[in-house]
Amino acid sequence: MTAGVTGRRWRPPLRLRHATRWGEQRPTWREAKPGVIAAALGRAAARPSGNWYVVGASRDLGGAGPLGRTVDGTEVVLWRGADGRRRAGPGACPHLGAPLRGGSVRCGSLVCHWHGLALDGSPFAGWEPYPVHDDGVLVWVRLDAVGGEEPLDRPVVPERPAPEGSVAAVHTAVGTCEPQDVVANRLDPWHGAWFHPYSFTDLSVVRAPGDVAGPGDDGFAVDVSFKVWGRAVVPVRAVFTAPGPRTVVMRITDGEGAGSVVETHATPVTPAVRGAPRTAVVEAVVATSDRRGFALARSSAPLLRPLMRAAARRLWRDDLAYAERRWRLRRDGRFPG
């Protein structure tokens, strides 16, 4: 039996494994060397972002109301113009400073709810628009005054499966930490099966940066099984890379769902100079499969997306605790890494 157009032999998606108690799994702390994680984090921080920040899901932007966000203390407002294109700019009305996130969109213009001043997205009365990019899954805004880097015309968007053959869902969470703490969490794949036993098992990091010399040696390759139900698991190989200072991408390279990606974007909300920093984690899961049944799954995308977001929410409940703990230790000068 074959898989149709791919010509690949049919394979069952699930495996049955012997149950291993949480405390009986192989310890990973010796392999999770703080220096390896710190070096990967440093290389990520040195990569250019072009001052682009992820502010939300493409699906969040539309309708009668604008989308309001705060990036590193800077208020930002976004809406869809009459031509369908995205608009973005400062979140304070140039008249008397009203929060534009509370306004309404009428015929493509953003109307302030204090006195009715209308903005069509072009410069007006000192209000200057920000560059905005919608990649079909996520919305990005370029803030040159915040980022301070050489600006890029477009953000560095990771390669994804084609939209016509995938299902995308976006989950957003906010924690008390800095973006580097979120990125460090993702660049520590060794914690997966210990910290998330409800989702992962049989995790093994088969390659870490520095294991093999070469220009392509800046990713963590991980063999892991995703838990489905009881003893049923889905084994895959995934590779974690950091294409930018606030982004980590997990890509399934072998096994069920090969080509699927999970993008984790860390966007600062408030800086540490104003007290405890806040960071938004915007995670996009873009799932694909070469199985015939996936076409049926895609037709049920409105039902799948809440399940995908729920799975991400459960993981980030724990991973934000990791990131927040890391920040507190750094703040107090007690972080051992």
N, C-alpha and C positions, 0 to 999 in steps of 0.2 A: 504494500500500500504506500502511495507516495503523497507528498504534500501539494500536489497539483502543479501550479505554474513554477514553483521554485525547483522542482525536480529532486528535492531532498527526501530522504526516507522519512516516513512518519515516525514520530517518537512520542511517547507519552509525556505530558507536561509535568507530571508529579512523580516523586520517588517516595518510597517508604523507608524510614530510617529507624534504627533502634533508639529508644528513648534514653537520653543522657540527662541526668540531673544537673541543675545549674552549678552546684559546687563541685561536680565531677569533671567539668570540661577543662581543657588544657589552659593553664594560665598564660596570659599574653604580655604581662608587664615587662618581662625582660626584652621582648622585641619592640615594644612601644617606647623607643628611646627618646627622651625629651629633646636631645640634640637634633635628631632626624626631623621631628615635628617642627621645631623652631627654625631649622634651615629651610624647610619647605614653606613655612609661613613667611620667612624673610624674602624668599624669591618671589612669592606671590605679591607681597607688598611693593616690590620693585617694578612690577609690570604696570604699564600705562593703562589708565581707565579712560583717559580723554575727558575727565570730569563728568562722566555719565553715571547716573544713579537710577536704579530700578525703584519705581514708586508704586507699582501695583499691577494687577492683571488687566489685560486688554478688555476683558468682559466687564471690568468695574467702571469703564469710561463710556458713558452713553446715557440716554434718557434725558429727563428734564433738569437734572441737577448736576452740578460740577463735582469734581473729585478733589478734595483737599488733603494735602500731605505736608509734613514738616521734614526737611532734610537738613541735618546738622544745625538745627535752630532756625533755618530759613523756611518761611511759609511759602508753599507752592499751591497753585490752583490749576486744574486741568479741566478741559471740556472739549466737546466735539463741535467743530464749526459747521456752518450751513453746507459746506462742500464735503462733509464727512471726515475732514482731516482734523487731527488733534491740535489743540491750542494749549499753551502753558505759559505761566508768568507768575509774578509775585502774588502772594495770597492776600495782600492788603489793598483795599480800594485806594486809588490815588487821591480821592476827595477828602475823606476824613478817617481813613484807615479801617473801615469796616472789614470783617472777615469775608472774603469773597466766596469761601466754601459754603456759605449760607445763602448764596444767591440762586438765581434760576437761569436756565438757558432758554432763550427765546429767539427763534429764527437764526440760530447759530451764534448769537451774541450772549455774553455773560452779563446779566443784569444784577447790580448790587441791590440787596434788600433793605438798605438804609435809605437811599435817596433816588434809586433808579438809574444811576449812571451805568451805561452800557459799554462793554468792551467787546470788540470784534476779533481781538487777537493781535491787532497791529499796535504800534506804539501810540500812547495817548497820555497827555498830562503827566509825563514822567514815568508812567508805567511802561516797562519794556518787556517784551515777550522773551521766554526762554526757549532754546531749541528742544524739541520733543521728538521721540521716535517710538513708534508702535511696531513691534516685530511680529505681531499676530498672536503672541502669547502674553508678552509683558510690555509695559509702557516704561520708557526711560526719559529722564529729563537731564539736560546738561546744565550744570551750575558751575561756571568757571570761577566765580568768586569763592565758592566753597572748596572746590577741588584743588585749585591752584596749579594744575598741570597744563601742559600744552594741549589745547583742545583738539578733539577728533571730530570729524564731520558726522560720524556714526559710532554708536557703541560697539564694543567687541561682543557680538552675539554668538554663543556657542552653536556648533552645528547640531541640528535636530532632525528627527525623522520628518518626512514630508507631511504636511497637514492633512492631505487626503488619505493618508494611511496610518494616522495616529489619533490618540485621544489625549488632550492636555487638561490638567487641572492645576490650580494655583492656590497655595495656602499661605497666609500671612500671620506671623506672630511677633510679639514685641517683648523684649527682655531688658533687664538692667545690666548692660555690658557694652563693650565696644565691638565694632565689626571684626577686629582681629580675633576676638574670643570665639566668635561664630565660625570664622574660617579655620581656626586652630582645632575646633571640635571636629570639623569635617576632614581635616588632615590627620586625624587620629582614627583610622579605621579599626584599630585593634580593640577598641572598646565595644564594638557592635554587639557581639553575642553575650558579653557580660552585662552590659548596660541595658540592652533591649532584648531580653530572652524571649519575650512574647512575639518578636518578629524575626529574629535571626538565630541560626545555629550553624555549627560546623564551619566557623569563620577561620580563614587562614590567609594572612598577607603573604602572597607568593613573590611579590617584588616591591621593594621600597626604593625611593630615590637614593642613588649611590650604590645600589647592589651591582649594577652593570654600567660601566662607563659608556657614554654616548649621548648625542643630542636629544634622543627620545626618552631619556631616563628620568623624567621628572613627574612620574605618576606612580600611584600606589595601585598595584594589581591585587585583587582580593577574590578568593574563592569563598562563596558563602551560599547558604541555603535559606531561602525565604520560607517561613512557616506559613502553611495554609490552614490545616486543621489536624489536630492530633499528631500522628506520625508522618503526615503527608507534607512534603517540602518541595520547593522548586530550586534546584541548584543552578547557580550562574557564576560567571566570572565578570567582575566589574572593575573598572579603572577610574580612580579619582585623580583629577587634575585641577589646577587653579589657574585659569587663563587671565585673571586679573586680581587686583588687591582685595576685592570684596566678593569674589565669585569662586565657588567650587562646583565642579561638574562631576557627577558619577554617571558613567556610561556602561551599559551592559554590552560586553564584547563577545560573549559566548554563552549559549544556553537559551532558555526560554525568554523571549522578549529581546533578543539581541538587537541593538540599535536604540533601545529606549534610553532616555536620559533623565536624570534628576538634577536640576540646576538650583543651587542654593545661593541667593544673593543677600548680602548683609548691607543694609542702608542705615547710616547713622540718623537718629531722630533728634537727639539733643546731645551736645558735646559734654565732655567730662568737666570742662571749666565751669559749667552751670550746676555742678553737683553730680549726682549719680547719672551716668550717661544712659541713654535709651537707644536701642538698636532694633530695627525692624528686620525680620527674616522673611524674605519673599521667596518661596520655594515653588518652582514649576516642575511638575512631573509630566513628561511627554512619553506616553507608552505606545509601543508598536509591537507587531508580531507578524510572522509570515504564515500563520495558520489561517485556514479558510474561515474558521469560526470568528476570527477577529473582526471581520466585516460586520457580522451581526452585533458584536460587542460595540463597534463604533456607532451603529444605529441606535444603540441604547446609551450613548454618551451622557445625556442629561441625568441618567440614573447612576452611571459610573462615577461621574465627577465628585459627587458628595462622598462616595466611599473612598476615593483616592485622597480627597482632602482630609477625611477622618483619619486615615492611616498616617498621613503626614503630621496631623495635629498630635496624635499620640506619641510619635517619635520626638517631636519638638517640645513636648511637655518635659521630657527627660533631657534632651540636648540643650535646651535653654538653661536648665538647672546646672548643667556642666559649664556652659559659657558664663553664666552669672557667677558661679563659684570661682572660676578662673579669674574673672575680673576682680572680685573681692580680694583674692589672694595677691594679685598684682598690686592692687591699691594699697594693701597693708605691707607690702614688701616681703610677703611670705611664700610667693609662688616658687616651687622648687625647680621648675623648668627653665 
